[in-house]
Amino acid sequence: MEEIAELLKKTREESGIELSEVSKDLEINEIVLTNIEEGKIGSFKDIFALKEFIVNYAKYLGLESEKIMEEFNEYLFEYTSKIPVKDIEKTMEINTKEVEKKIASPYTTEKVKNKKSMYLLLYLLVLFLVILAIFWSVNQITVDKNNAYVVSYRK
């Protein structure tokens, strides 16, 4: 990766192009380009996005993007093949547990609890509205704290 980073940076500098200009032309954040030129692969979460950035950057500089991508893939293979199998298995186990927590069947008890609380909230809201309607109607038929039994009429 260091060789690819050096090649990209050297080619850009020899062309007299500023990093900000590349950033504007390719619509890639300047920090991303800086990380690529410094070979900081760890600052990227998505390898596929990194590959796309490198290909676009290489094409922009007039380099052979296919050749650079082959070198990058070789680097990735060497890098990932050195990771111990136990670490990979541990990471996979953690990731599958997180996915299992996120996946929920519509028949799980968690969903039922949420429905019960929604029904309770709806019941309380209806009860409040009924009490409010009763209070309002009693207030409408009461005049000066006396019941209005007599209906006034005109002659």
SEVEX-157000 format. One line per 4 residues: number of its first residue (from 1); for each residue x, y, z of N, C-alpha, C, O, CB. Coordinates in nm, 2 decimals. Glycine has a CB too. Layout:
// SEVEX-157000
NUM) X/Y/Z/X/Y/Z/X/Y/Z/X/Y/Z/X/Y/Z  ...
This chain:
// SEVEX-157000
1) 0.08/-0.12/0.00/0.00/0.00/0.00/0.09/0.12/0.00/0.05/0.23/-0.06/-0.09/0.00/0.12  0.20/0.12/0.07/0.29/0.23/0.07/0.34/0.27/-0.07/0.36/0.39/-0.10/0.41/0.20/0.17  0.37/0.16/-0.15/0.41/0.19/-0.29/0.31/0.26/-0.37/0.34/0.35/-0.44/0.46/0.06/-0.35  0.18/0.21/-0.35/0.07/0.27/-0.43/0.05/0.42/-0.38/0.04/0.51/-0.46/-0.06/0.19/-0.41
5) 0.06/0.44/-0.25/0.04/0.57/-0.20/0.15/0.67/-0.25/0.13/0.78/-0.29/0.04/0.57/-0.04  0.28/0.62/-0.24/0.39/0.70/-0.29/0.37/0.73/-0.44/0.40/0.85/-0.48/0.52/0.63/-0.27  0.33/0.63/-0.52/0.31/0.66/-0.66/0.21/0.76/-0.69/0.23/0.85/-0.77/0.28/0.53/-0.73  0.10/0.75/-0.62/-0.01/0.85/-0.64/0.03/0.99/-0.60/0.01/1.09/-0.67/-0.13/0.81/-0.56
9) 0.10/1.00/-0.48/0.14/1.13/-0.43/0.25/1.19/-0.53/0.25/1.31/-0.56/0.20/1.12/-0.29  0.35/1.11/-0.56/0.46/1.15/-0.65/0.40/1.20/-0.78/0.44/1.31/-0.83/0.56/1.04/-0.67  0.31/1.13/-0.84/0.25/1.16/-0.97/0.18/1.29/-0.96/0.19/1.38/-1.05/0.16/1.05/-1.02  0.10/1.31/-0.86/0.03/1.43/-0.84/0.12/1.55/-0.82/0.10/1.66/-0.89/-0.07/1.42/-0.71
13) 0.22/1.54/-0.74/0.32/1.65/-0.72/0.39/1.68/-0.84/0.42/1.80/-0.87/0.41/1.61/-0.61  0.43/1.58/-0.92/0.51/1.61/-1.05/0.42/1.68/-1.15/0.47/1.75/-1.23/0.56/1.47/-1.10  0.29/1.65/-1.14/0.19/1.71/-1.23/0.16/1.86/-1.19/0.11/1.93/-1.27/0.06/1.63/-1.24  0.20/1.89/-1.07/0.18/2.03/-1.02/0.03/2.05/-0.98/-0.02/2.16/-0.98/0.22/2.13/-1.12
17) -0.04/1.94/-0.95/-0.18/1.96/-0.91/-0.19/1.96/-0.76/-0.13/1.88/-0.69/-0.26/1.84/-0.97  -0.27/2.05/-0.71/-0.29/2.06/-0.56/-0.39/1.96/-0.52/-0.48/1.92/-0.60/-0.33/2.20/-0.52  -0.38/1.91/-0.40/-0.47/1.81/-0.34/-0.62/1.87/-0.34/-0.71/1.79/-0.36/-0.43/1.77/-0.20  -0.63/2.00/-0.31/-0.76/2.06/-0.31/-0.83/2.06/-0.45/-0.95/2.04/-0.46/-0.76/2.20/-0.26
21) -0.75/2.07/-0.55/-0.80/2.07/-0.69/-0.85/1.93/-0.72/-0.95/1.91/-0.78/-0.69/2.11/-0.79  -0.77/1.83/-0.68/-0.81/1.69/-0.71/-0.94/1.66/-0.63/-1.03/1.60/-0.69/-0.70/1.59/-0.66  -0.95/1.71/-0.51/-1.07/1.69/-0.43/-1.19/1.75/-0.50/-1.30/1.69/-0.50/-1.05/1.75/-0.29  -1.18/1.87/-0.55/-1.29/1.93/-0.62/-1.33/1.86/-0.75/-1.45/1.83/-0.77/-1.26/2.08/-0.65
25) -1.23/1.82/-0.82/-1.25/1.75/-0.95/-1.32/1.61/-0.93/-1.41/1.58/-1.01/-1.13/1.74/-1.03  -1.27/1.54/-0.84/-1.32/1.40/-0.82/-1.44/1.40/-0.72/-1.50/1.29/-0.70/-1.21/1.31/-0.77  -1.46/1.51/-0.65/-1.57/1.52/-0.55/-1.54/1.41/-0.44/-1.63/1.34/-0.40/-1.70/1.49/-0.61  -1.41/1.41/-0.40/-1.37/1.32/-0.29/-1.31/1.42/-0.18/-1.24/1.51/-0.21/-1.27/1.21/-0.33
29) -1.35/1.39/-0.06/-1.30/1.47/0.05/-1.15/1.47/0.06/-1.09/1.37/0.03/-1.36/1.42/0.19  -1.09/1.59/0.09/-0.95/1.60/0.09/-0.88/1.52/0.19/-0.77/1.47/0.17/-0.91/1.75/0.11  -0.95/1.49/0.30/-0.89/1.41/0.41/-0.88/1.26/0.36/-0.78/1.19/0.39/-0.98/1.41/0.53  -0.98/1.22/0.28/-0.98/1.08/0.22/-0.85/1.07/0.13/-0.78/0.97/0.13/-1.11/1.05/0.14
33) -0.83/1.17/0.04/-0.72/1.17/-0.05/-0.58/1.17/0.03/-0.49/1.10/-0.01/-0.72/1.29/-0.14  -0.58/1.25/0.14/-0.46/1.25/0.22/-0.43/1.12/0.28/-0.32/1.07/0.28/-0.48/1.36/0.33  -0.54/1.05/0.33/-0.52/0.92/0.39/-0.47/0.82/0.29/-0.39/0.73/0.32/-0.65/0.87/0.45  -0.52/0.83/0.16/-0.48/0.74/0.06/-0.33/0.76/0.03/-0.25/0.67/0.02/-0.56/0.76/-0.07
37) -0.29/0.89/0.02/-0.15/0.92/-0.01/-0.06/0.88/0.10/0.06/0.86/0.07/-0.14/1.07/-0.04  -0.11/0.88/0.22/-0.02/0.84/0.33/-0.03/0.69/0.36/0.04/0.64/0.44/-0.06/0.92/0.46  -0.11/0.62/0.28/-0.12/0.47/0.30/-0.20/0.43/0.42/-0.17/0.32/0.47/0.01/0.41/0.30  -0.28/0.51/0.48/-0.36/0.48/0.60/-0.48/0.40/0.56/-0.59/0.46/0.56/-0.39/0.61/0.68
41) -0.47/0.27/0.54/-0.58/0.19/0.51/-0.68/0.17/0.62/-0.79/0.14/0.60/-0.53/0.05/0.46  -0.62/0.18/0.74/-0.71/0.16/0.86/-0.81/0.27/0.89/-0.90/0.25/0.97/-0.62/0.15/0.98  -0.80/0.38/0.82/-0.89/0.49/0.84/-1.02/0.47/0.75/-1.11/0.55/0.75/-0.83/0.62/0.80  -1.02/0.36/0.67/-1.14/0.33/0.59/-1.22/0.21/0.64/-1.16/0.11/0.66/-1.09/0.31/0.44
45) -1.34/0.23/0.65/-1.43/0.12/0.70/-1.47/0.03/0.58/-1.48/-0.09/0.60/-1.55/0.17/0.77  -1.48/0.09/0.47/-1.53/0.01/0.35/-1.42/0.00/0.25/-1.38/0.10/0.19/-1.66/0.08/0.29  -1.37/-0.12/0.23/-1.26/-0.15/0.14/-1.31/-0.12/0.00/-1.23/-0.08/-0.09/-1.21/-0.29/0.15  -1.43/-0.15/-0.03/-1.48/-0.13/-0.17/-1.48/0.01/-0.21/-1.45/0.05/-0.32/-1.62/-0.20/-0.19
49) -1.52/0.10/-0.11/-1.52/0.24/-0.14/-1.37/0.29/-0.16/-1.35/0.37/-0.24/-1.58/0.32/-0.02  -1.28/0.23/-0.07/-1.14/0.27/-0.09/-1.09/0.23/-0.23/-1.02/0.31/-0.29/-1.06/0.20/0.02  -1.13/0.11/-0.27/-1.08/0.07/-0.41/-1.14/0.17/-0.51/-1.06/0.20/-0.60/-1.14/-0.07/-0.44  -1.26/0.21/-0.50/-1.32/0.30/-0.60/-1.24/0.43/-0.59/-1.22/0.49/-0.70/-1.47/0.32/-0.57
53) -1.21/0.48/-0.47/-1.13/0.61/-0.46/-1.00/0.59/-0.53/-0.96/0.68/-0.61/-1.11/0.65/-0.31  -0.93/0.48/-0.51/-0.80/0.46/-0.56/-0.81/0.45/-0.72/-0.72/0.51/-0.79/-0.73/0.34/-0.51  -0.90/0.38/-0.77/-0.92/0.37/-0.91/-0.95/0.51/-0.98/-0.88/0.54/-1.07/-1.03/0.27/-0.95  -1.04/0.58/-0.92/-1.07/0.71/-0.97/-0.95/0.81/-0.96/-0.93/0.88/-1.06/-1.19/0.77/-0.90
57) -0.88/0.80/-0.86/-0.76/0.89/-0.84/-0.65/0.85/-0.94/-0.59/0.94/-1.00/-0.71/0.87/-0.69  -0.63/0.72/-0.96/-0.53/0.68/-1.06/-0.57/0.72/-1.20/-0.48/0.77/-1.27/-0.51/0.52/-1.05  -0.69/0.70/-1.23/-0.74/0.74/-1.37/-0.72/0.89/-1.38/-0.68/0.94/-1.49/-0.89/0.70/-1.39  -0.75/0.97/-1.28/-0.74/1.11/-1.28/-0.60/1.16/-1.31/-0.57/1.25/-1.38/-0.79/1.18/-1.15
61) -0.50/1.08/-1.25/-0.36/1.12/-1.27/-0.30/1.05/-1.40/-0.19/1.08/-1.43/-0.28/1.07/-1.15  -0.38/0.98/-1.47/-0.34/0.92/-1.59/-0.25/0.79/-1.57/-0.18/0.76/-1.66/-0.25/1.02/-1.67  -0.27/0.73/-1.46/-0.20/0.60/-1.43/-0.28/0.48/-1.48/-0.40/0.49/-1.50/-0.16/0.59/-1.28  -0.22/0.37/-1.48/-0.29/0.24/-1.52/-0.36/0.19/-1.40/-0.31/0.13/-1.31/-0.19/0.14/-1.57
65) -0.49/0.22/-1.39/-0.57/0.19/-1.27/-0.59/0.04/-1.25/-0.59/-0.01/-1.14/-0.71/0.25/-1.29  -0.59/-0.04/-1.36/-0.60/-0.18/-1.35/-0.48/-0.24/-1.28/-0.49/-0.33/-1.19/-0.62/-0.25/-1.48  -0.36/-0.19/-1.32/-0.24/-0.24/-1.26/-0.23/-0.20/-1.11/-0.19/-0.28/-1.03/-0.11/-0.18/-1.34  -0.27/-0.08/-1.08/-0.27/-0.04/-0.94/-0.37/-0.12/-0.86/-0.34/-0.15/-0.74/-0.30/0.12/-0.93
69) -0.48/-0.15/-0.92/-0.58/-0.23/-0.84/-0.53/-0.37/-0.82/-0.56/-0.43/-0.71/-0.71/-0.23/-0.92  -0.46/-0.43/-0.92/-0.40/-0.56/-0.89/-0.30/-0.56/-0.78/-0.30/-0.65/-0.69/-0.33/-0.61/-1.02  -0.22/-0.45/-0.77/-0.12/-0.44/-0.66/-0.19/-0.42/-0.53/-0.16/-0.48/-0.43/-0.03/-0.32/-0.68  -0.30/-0.34/-0.53/-0.38/-0.32/-0.41/-0.44/-0.45/-0.36/-0.44/-0.48/-0.24/-0.49/-0.22/-0.43
73) -0.50/-0.53/-0.46/-0.56/-0.66/-0.42/-0.46/-0.76/-0.37/-0.48/-0.83/-0.27/-0.63/-0.72/-0.54  -0.33/-0.76/-0.42/-0.23/-0.84/-0.37/-0.19/-0.80/-0.22/-0.17/-0.88/-0.14/-0.10/-0.83/-0.46  -0.19/-0.67/-0.20/-0.16/-0.62/-0.07/-0.27/-0.66/0.03/-0.24/-0.71/0.14/-0.15/-0.46/-0.07  -0.39/-0.65/-0.01/-0.50/-0.69/0.07/-0.50/-0.84/0.10/-0.52/-0.88/0.22/-0.64/-0.66/0.01
77) -0.46/-0.92/0.00/-0.45/-1.06/0.03/-0.34/-1.09/0.13/-0.36/-1.17/0.22/-0.42/-1.14/-0.10  -0.23/-1.03/0.11/-0.12/-1.05/0.21/-0.16/-1.00/0.34/-0.13/-1.07/0.44/0.01/-0.98/0.16  -0.22/-0.89/0.35/-0.26/-0.83/0.48/-0.36/-0.92/0.55/-0.35/-0.95/0.67/-0.32/-0.69/0.46  -0.47/-0.96/0.48/-0.57/-1.04/0.54/-0.53/-1.18/0.57/-0.58/-1.25/0.66/-0.69/-1.04/0.46
81) -0.43/-1.24/0.49/-0.39/-1.38/0.52/-0.30/-1.39/0.64/-0.28/-1.50/0.69/-0.31/-1.43/0.39  -0.25/-1.27/0.69/-0.17/-1.28/0.81/-0.25/-1.26/0.94/-0.20/-1.28/1.05/-0.07/-1.16/0.81  -0.39/-1.24/0.93/-0.47/-1.23/1.04/-0.50/-1.38/1.10/-0.54/-1.46/1.02/-0.61/-1.16/1.01  -0.47/-1.40/1.23/-0.50/-1.53/1.28/-0.64/-1.58/1.27/-0.73/-1.50/1.28/-0.45/-1.54/1.43
85) -0.66/-1.71/1.24/-0.80/-1.76/1.22/-0.88/-1.74/1.35/-1.00/-1.72/1.33/-0.79/-1.91/1.18  -0.82/-1.75/1.46/-0.90/-1.73/1.59/-0.95/-1.59/1.60/-1.07/-1.57/1.64/-0.81/-1.76/1.71  -0.88/-1.49/1.55/-0.93/-1.35/1.55/-1.05/-1.34/1.46/-1.14/-1.27/1.49/-0.82/-1.26/1.52  -1.04/-1.40/1.34/-1.14/-1.39/1.24/-1.27/-1.46/1.30/-1.38/-1.41/1.29/-1.10/-1.46/1.11
89) -1.25/-1.58/1.36/-1.37/-1.65/1.41/-1.43/-1.57/1.53/-1.55/-1.57/1.54/-1.33/-1.79/1.46  -1.35/-1.51/1.61/-1.40/-1.43/1.72/-1.48/-1.31/1.67/-1.59/-1.28/1.72/-1.29/-1.38/1.81  -1.43/-1.24/1.57/-1.50/-1.13/1.51/-1.63/-1.17/1.44/-1.73/-1.10/1.46/-1.41/-1.06/1.40  -1.63/-1.29/1.37/-1.75/-1.34/1.31/-1.85/-1.37/1.42/-1.97/-1.35/1.40/-1.72/-1.46/1.23
93) -1.81/-1.43/1.53/-1.90/-1.46/1.64/-1.97/-1.34/1.69/-2.09/-1.34/1.72/-1.83/-1.54/1.75  -1.89/-1.24/1.72/-1.94/-1.11/1.77/-2.04/-1.05/1.67/-2.15/-1.00/1.71/-1.83/-1.01/1.80  -2.01/-1.05/1.54/-2.09/-0.99/1.44/-2.22/-1.07/1.43/-2.33/-1.01/1.41/-2.02/-0.99/1.31  -2.22/-1.20/1.44/-2.34/-1.28/1.43/-2.43/-1.26/1.55/-2.55/-1.26/1.54/-2.31/-1.43/1.41
97) -2.37/-1.24/1.67/-2.45/-1.21/1.78/-2.52/-1.08/1.77/-2.64/-1.07/1.81/-2.37/-1.21/1.91  -2.45/-0.98/1.72/-2.52/-0.85/1.70/-2.63/-0.86/1.60/-2.73/-0.79/1.62/-2.41/-0.74/1.65  -2.61/-0.93/1.49/-2.72/-0.95/1.39/-2.84/-1.02/1.45/-2.95/-0.99/1.42/-2.66/-1.02/1.27  -2.81/-1.13/1.53/-2.92/-1.20/1.59/-3.00/-1.11/1.69/-3.12/-1.13/1.69/-2.86/-1.32/1.67
101) -2.94/-1.02/1.75/-3.01/-0.93/1.84/-3.10/-0.84/1.76/-3.21/-0.80/1.81/-2.91/-0.85/1.93  -3.05/-0.80/1.65/-3.13/-0.70/1.56/-3.25/-0.77/1.49/-3.35/-0.71/1.47/-3.04/-0.64/1.46  -3.23/-0.90/1.46/-3.34/-0.97/1.39/-3.45/-1.01/1.49/-3.42/-1.07/1.59/-3.29/-1.09/1.31  -3.57/-0.98/1.46/-3.68/-1.01/1.55/-3.80/-1.07/1.47/-3.84/-1.01/1.37/-3.72/-0.89/1.64
105) -3.85/-1.17/1.52/-3.97/-1.23/1.46/-4.09/-1.15/1.50/-4.09/-1.09/1.61/-3.99/-1.38/1.50  -4.20/-1.15/1.42/-4.32/-1.07/1.47/-4.39/-1.14/1.58/-4.48/-1.08/1.64/-4.42/-1.06/1.35  -4.34/-1.26/1.62/-4.40/-1.34/1.73/-4.32/-1.33/1.86/-4.36/-1.40/1.95/-4.42/-1.48/1.69  -4.22/-1.25/1.86/-4.14/-1.24/1.98/-4.21/-1.17/2.09/-4.30/-1.09/2.07/-4.01/-1.18/1.95
109) -4.17/-1.20/2.22/-4.24/-1.13/2.33/-4.21/-0.99/2.34/-4.29/-0.91/2.39/-4.20/-1.20/2.46  -4.10/-0.94/2.28/-4.07/-0.80/2.29/-4.17/-0.72/2.21/-4.21/-0.61/2.26/-3.93/-0.78/2.23  -4.21/-0.77/2.10/-4.31/-0.70/2.02/-4.44/-0.69/2.09/-4.52/-0.59/2.08/-4.32/-0.76/1.88  -4.48/-0.80/2.16/-4.61/-0.81/2.23/-4.61/-0.71/2.34/-4.71/-0.64/2.36/-4.63/-0.95/2.28
113) -4.50/-0.69/2.41/-4.49/-0.59/2.52/-4.51/-0.45/2.46/-4.58/-0.37/2.52/-4.36/-0.60/2.59  -4.46/-0.42/2.35/-4.48/-0.29/2.29/-4.62/-0.27/2.25/-4.68/-0.16/2.27/-4.39/-0.27/2.17  -4.69/-0.37/2.20/-4.83/-0.36/2.17/-4.92/-0.34/2.29/-5.01/-0.26/2.29/-4.88/-0.49/2.09  -4.89/-0.41/2.40/-4.96/-0.39/2.52/-4.95/-0.25/2.57/-5.05/-0.19/2.62/-4.92/-0.49/2.63
117) -4.83/-0.20/2.57/-4.81/-0.06/2.62/-4.89/0.04/2.53/-4.94/0.14/2.58/-4.66/-0.03/2.63  -4.89/0.01/2.40/-4.96/0.10/2.31/-5.11/0.10/2.33/-5.18/0.20/2.33/-4.93/0.06/2.16  -5.16/-0.02/2.36/-5.31/-0.04/2.39/-5.34/0.04/2.52/-5.44/0.10/2.53/-5.35/-0.18/2.40  -5.26/0.03/2.62/-5.28/0.09/2.75/-5.28/0.24/2.73/-5.36/0.31/2.78/-5.17/0.05/2.85
121) -5.18/0.29/2.65/-5.18/0.44/2.62/-5.30/0.48/2.55/-5.36/0.59/2.58/-5.05/0.47/2.54  -5.35/0.41/2.45/-5.47/0.44/2.38/-5.59/0.44/2.47/-5.67/0.53/2.46/-5.49/0.34/2.26  -5.60/0.34/2.56/-5.71/0.33/2.65/-5.71/0.45/2.74/-5.82/0.51/2.76/-5.70/0.20/2.73  -5.60/0.49/2.79/-5.59/0.61/2.88/-5.63/0.74/2.81/-5.69/0.83/2.86/-5.45/0.62/2.94
125) -5.59/0.75/2.68/-5.62/0.87/2.60/-5.77/0.88/2.58/-5.83/0.98/2.59/-5.55/0.86/2.47  -5.83/0.76/2.55/-5.98/0.76/2.52/-6.05/0.80/2.65/-6.15/0.87/2.65/-6.03/0.62/2.47  -6.01/0.74/2.77/-6.07/0.77/2.90/-6.06/0.92/2.93/-6.15/0.98/2.98/-6.00/0.69/3.01  -5.94/0.98/2.90/-5.92/1.12/2.93/-6.02/1.20/2.84/-6.08/1.30/2.89/-5.78/1.16/2.90
129) -6.03/1.17/2.71/-6.12/1.24/2.63/-6.27/1.23/2.67/-6.34/1.32/2.66/-6.10/1.19/2.48  -6.31/1.11/2.72/-6.45/1.09/2.77/-6.47/1.18/2.89/-6.57/1.25/2.90/-6.47/0.95/2.80  -6.37/1.18/2.98/-6.39/1.27/3.10/-6.39/1.41/3.06/-6.47/1.49/3.12/-6.27/1.24/3.20  -6.31/1.45/2.97/-6.31/1.59/2.92/-6.44/1.63/2.86/-6.49/1.74/2.88/-6.19/1.61/2.82
133) -6.50/1.54/2.78/-6.63/1.56/2.71/-6.74/1.57/2.82/-6.83/1.66/2.80/-6.66/1.45/2.62  -6.74/1.49/2.92/-6.84/1.50/3.03/-6.83/1.63/3.10/-6.92/1.70/3.13/-6.83/1.38/3.13  -6.70/1.67/3.14/-6.68/1.79/3.21/-6.73/1.91/3.12/-6.79/2.00/3.17/-6.53/1.81/3.24  -6.70/1.91/3.00/-6.74/2.02/2.91/-6.89/2.03/2.89/-6.94/2.14/2.89/-6.67/2.00/2.77
137) -6.96/1.91/2.88/-7.10/1.92/2.86/-7.17/1.96/2.99/-7.27/2.03/2.98/-7.15/1.78/2.82  -7.12/1.92/3.11/-7.18/1.97/3.23/-7.16/2.12/3.25/-7.24/2.19/3.29/-7.11/1.89/3.35  -7.04/2.16/3.21/-7.01/2.31/3.22/-7.10/2.39/3.12/-7.14/2.50/3.15/-6.86/2.33/3.18  -7.14/2.33/3.01/-7.23/2.40/2.91/-7.37/2.42/2.96/-7.43/2.52/2.93/-7.23/2.32/2.78
141) -7.42/2.32/3.04/-7.56/2.33/3.09/-7.57/2.40/3.22/-7.68/2.41/3.28/-7.62/2.19/3.09  -7.46/2.44/3.28/-7.46/2.51/3.41/-7.43/2.66/3.38/-7.34/2.70/3.31/-7.35/2.45/3.50  -7.52/2.74/3.45/-7.51/2.89/3.44/-7.49/2.94/3.58/-7.58/2.92/3.66/-7.63/2.95/3.36  -7.39/3.01/3.60/-7.36/3.07/3.74/-7.37/2.97/3.85/-7.44/3.00/3.95/-7.45/3.19/3.76
145) -7.32/2.85/3.83/-7.33/2.74/3.93/-7.47/2.70/3.96/-7.49/2.63/4.06/-7.26/2.79/4.05  -7.57/2.74/3.88/-7.70/2.69/3.90/-7.74/2.61/3.77/-7.70/2.65/3.66/-7.80/2.82/3.92  -7.82/2.51/3.79/-7.86/2.43/3.68/-7.96/2.51/3.60/-8.05/2.58/3.65/-7.92/2.30/3.72  -7.95/2.50/3.47/-8.04/2.58/3.38/-8.15/2.48/3.34/-8.14/2.42/3.24/-7.96/2.63/3.25
149) -8.25/2.49/3.42/-8.37/2.40/3.39/-8.47/2.48/3.31/-8.56/2.42/3.24/-8.43/2.35/3.52  -8.46/2.61/3.31/-8.56/2.69/3.25/-8.50/2.74/3.11/-8.39/2.79/3.11/-8.61/2.81/3.33  -8.57/2.72/3.01/-8.53/2.76/2.88/-8.60/2.89/2.86/-8.72/2.91/2.86/-8.56/2.66/2.77  -8.51/2.99/2.83/-8.57/3.13/2.80/-8.63/3.13/2.66/-8.57/3.07/2.57/-8.47/3.24/2.83
153) -8.73/3.20/2.65/-8.79/3.22/2.51/-8.84/3.36/2.49/-8.85/3.43/2.59/-8.91/3.12/2.49  -8.86/3.40/2.37/-8.91/3.53/2.34/-9.06/3.54/2.32/-9.12/3.44/2.28/-8.84/3.59/2.21  -9.11/3.65/2.35/-9.26/3.66/2.33/-9.28/3.72/2.19/-9.40/3.74/2.15/-9.32/3.76/2.43
